[in-house]
């Protein structure tokens, strides 16, 4: 579980991302802000890139430890959800879905932190002592 300070930090991050996404959405729809590559990316392109990155990062060499492998695969899965939620904030207009995307960012980031902590705690090989 996240500490109150960590939760406030994550909340501040979500609010910042939301404000950034709103600003980007305004510029994007006005046609005045190019993507970093110099060419505006569409919703479909950005979602496709998120999915491709997530699929690639989830393809791990299995360790033989179901707990370790679960966490190692779920971290990029959750990161993919965060990346897609950011795209929703950039392009989406529905207030319910935008709020859901904000919640996904906070909740999935918290779960990633739990999984990373557990990966550090788990032994590197099945049957060995934890670090």
Secondary structure, DSSP 8 states (H G I E B T S, - for coil): ---HHHHHHHHHHHHHHHHHHHHHHHHHHHT----TTSS---HHHHHHHHHHHHHHHH-----S-HHHHHHHHHHHHHHHHHHHHHHHHHH---HHHHHHHHHHHHHHHHHHHHHHHHHHHS-SSTTS---
